[in-house]
């Protein structure tokens, strides 16, 4: 098709498009930068999750573990039973059961674990103040200070161990904490990663671990646990009402 010289000149002379959406415009640069940042964050998150999952799945019971005392974070019968067994074997000289339901008595736990009355009377402390992992750490830190302990064997589920150690070290940085994980049966199998429930639990714990690390990094939202916060709020409300 014939194109006149004037049309060619107009086409050649047409200025390149400028503005926010131009190839080098600020909006496009911002969008490209945002996409790159999202890709980097997704890669870091995925890599972190793979590290977390592998370290949880590969946890094993330590040989010859010894500490001044033992702390078990409640959440299952197996945890308490294992902690009482460690106390009986002399792994530590005293045991704190942290996060006990207020309706649960020392006698009930003793019967459940088949522990001796003498051992529970002399060497087992019941912690009722905690309702979450932050509360466990706060309760444990007070107990450690009261008894002047320097090394603690920590008993909890392997899923929960990373976050538990993070909170405990944050609350009591001068203390040495020795992990003694309760190994979940569903992680003994080599193909756990194809089981949706296991992957979901692992991802949920990883998200909470990342949130805890981010909270400490920023200093935002650090507290002593939900049960203590509720008690403090109730006390403040009562004081305000009386005055």
C-alpha positions in Angstrom: 0.0 0.0 0.0 1.2 3.5 -0.9 2.2 5.7 2.0 2.8 9.4 1.3 6.0 11.1 2.4 3.9 13.3 4.7 2.5 10.3 6.5 6.0 8.9 6.9 7.3 12.1 8.3 4.5 12.3 10.8 5.1 8.7 11.9 8.8 9.3 12.2 8.3 12.6 14.0 5.7 11.2 16.5 7.3 11.6 20.0 7.9 8.5 22.2 5.2 8.0 24.8 6.1 9.5 28.1 4.5 9.5 31.5 3.9 7.1 34.4 3.3 4.0 32.3 6.1 4.5 29.8 8.7 1.8 29.5 11.0 3.7 31.9 8.3 5.5 33.8 8.3 5.6 37.6 5.2 3.6 38.0 6.5 0.7 35.9 9.8 0.8 37.8 7.9 0.6 41.0 5.8 -2.3 39.8 8.9 -4.2 38.6 10.6 -3.5 42.0 7.5 -4.7 43.9 7.4 -7.9 41.9 11.1 -8.5 42.4 10.6 -7.9 46.2 7.7 -10.4 46.3 9.7 -13.0 44.5 12.7 -12.6 46.9 10.3 -12.7 50.0 8.6 -15.8 48.6 11.9 -17.5 48.0 13.1 -16.6 51.5 9.9 -17.8 53.1 9.9 -21.1 51.1 13.6 -21.7 51.9 13.0 -21.0 55.6 10.0 -23.4 55.7 12.1 -26.1 54.1 14.9 -25.6 56.7 12.3 -25.6 59.5 10.5 -28.7 58.3 13.8 -30.6 57.7 15.1 -29.7 61.2 11.9 -30.7 62.9 11.6 -34.0 61.0 15.3 -34.8 61.8 15.1 -34.1 65.6 16.3 -37.0 67.7 16.5 -37.5 71.5 19.9 -36.3 72.8 22.2 -38.8 74.4 23.3 -38.2 77.9 21.2 -35.1 78.4 21.6 -33.5 81.8 20.5 -30.2 83.4 19.9 -28.5 86.7 16.2 -29.0 86.2 13.5 -30.0 83.7 10.6 -27.9 82.2 7.8 -29.5 80.3 5.3 -27.3 78.3 1.9 -28.8 78.6 -0.1 -29.8 75.5 -0.2 -33.6 75.6 0.0 -36.6 77.9 3.2 -37.8 76.2 5.1 -34.6 77.1 4.3 -34.9 80.8 4.9 -38.6 81.0 8.3 -38.2 79.3 9.3 -35.3 81.6 8.4 -37.2 84.7 10.4 -40.2 83.4 13.4 -37.9 83.0 13.0 -36.6 86.5 12.8 -40.2 87.8 16.0 -41.0 85.9 17.9 -38.1 87.4 18.2 -36.0 84.3 17.3 -33.0 86.4 16.7 -32.5 90.1 13.4 -30.7 89.8 10.5 -30.4 87.3 8.2 -27.5 86.4 5.0 -28.5 84.5 4.2 -25.2 82.9 0.7 -24.2 81.6 -1.4 -26.6 83.7 -5.1 -26.3 83.4 -6.4 -24.6 86.6 -8.9 -27.5 87.1 -6.1 -30.1 87.0 -4.5 -31.1 90.4 -1.1 -32.4 91.3 -2.7 -35.7 92.4 -4.3 -36.2 89.0 -1.0 -35.7 87.1 0.8 -38.0 89.6 -1.8 -40.8 89.0 -1.7 -40.2 85.2 2.1 -40.6 85.1 2.3 -43.2 87.8 4.8 -41.1 89.7 5.6 -41.6 93.3 4.0 -39.4 96.0 7.4 -38.6 97.4 8.9 -37.5 94.1 5.9 -35.2 93.3 5.9 -33.7 96.8 9.6 -32.8 96.8 10.5 -32.2 93.2 7.5 -31.3 91.0 6.1 -27.7 90.7 2.8 -27.0 89.0 2.7 -23.8 86.8 -0.8 -22.5 86.4 0.0 -19.0 85.0 0.6 -19.8 81.3 -1.9 -20.3 78.5 0.4 -19.9 75.5 4.1 -20.3 74.7 5.0 -16.7 75.7 3.3 -17.4 79.0 5.3 -20.6 79.4 8.5 -18.7 78.8 7.6 -16.0 81.4 6.6 -18.6 84.0 9.7 -20.6 83.3 12.0 -17.5 83.6 10.6 -16.7 87.1 11.0 -20.3 88.2 14.6 -20.4 87.0 15.4 -17.2 88.8 13.8 -18.4 92.0 15.9 -21.6 92.0 19.1 -20.1 90.6 19.3 -22.7 87.8 21.7 -22.3 84.9 20.8 -25.3 82.6 17.3 -26.6 81.8 16.2 -29.6 79.8 13.1 -28.6 77.8 10.5 -31.2 77.0 7.8 -30.4 74.3 6.6 -31.7 71.0 9.2 -31.6 68.1 6.8 -29.3 66.1 6.8 -26.9 69.0 10.5 -27.0 70.0 11.9 -24.2 67.8 9.4 -21.7 69.0 9.6 -22.8 72.6 13.4 -22.4 72.7 13.1 -19.0 71.0 10.7 -17.8 73.6 12.6 -19.3 76.5 15.9 -17.8 75.4 14.3 -14.5 74.9 12.8 -14.6 78.5 15.9 -16.0 80.1 19.0 -15.4 77.9 21.5 -16.3 80.5 20.2 -19.9 80.8 21.3 -22.9 78.7 18.3 -24.7 77.3 18.7 -28.4 76.2 16.0 -29.6 73.8 14.4 -33.0 74.6 11.8 -33.4 71.9 8.8 -35.7 72.0 8.9 -37.2 68.6 5.6 -37.2 66.7 4.7 -40.6 65.2 3.6 -39.0 62.0 7.1 -37.6 61.4 8.8 -41.0 61.8 7.5 -42.0 58.4 9.8 -40.8 55.6 6.9 -39.6 53.3 5.3 -37.2 55.9 5.5 -34.4 53.4 2.7 -35.9 51.3 0.3 -35.9 54.2 -1.8 -32.7 54.2 -2.5 -32.7 57.9 1.2 -33.0 58.8 2.2 -30.3 56.3 -0.5 -28.0 57.6 0.7 -28.5 61.2 4.3 -27.9 60.2 3.3 -24.7 58.2 1.2 -23.4 61.1 4.1 -23.8 63.5 6.5 -22.2 61.1 4.3 -19.2 60.7 4.1 -18.8 64.5 7.9 -19.2 64.7 8.4 -16.5 62.1 5.9 -14.2 63.8 7.8 -14.7 67.1 11.1 -13.9 65.5 9.7 -10.9 63.8 8.1 -9.6 67.0 11.4 -9.8 68.8 13.3 -8.2 65.9 10.9 -5.2 65.9 10.1 -5.1 69.6 6.4 -5.1 68.8 3.9 -7.0 70.8 6.2 -8.6 73.4 4.3 -9.6 76.6 4.1 -12.1 79.4 1.3 -14.3 77.9 -2.4 -14.2 77.4 -3.4 -15.5 80.9 -1.2 -12.9 82.7 -2.4 -10.1 80.3 -6.0 -11.1 81.1 -5.3 -11.1 84.9 -3.6 -7.7 84.6 -6.5 -6.2 82.7 -9.0 -7.6 85.2 -6.9 -6.1 88.1 -6.7 -2.7 86.4 -10.5 -2.8 85.7 -11.2 -3.6 89.4 -8.9 -0.9 90.6 -10.5 1.7 88.3 -14.0 0.7 89.5 -13.1 0.9 93.1 -11.5 4.3 92.8 
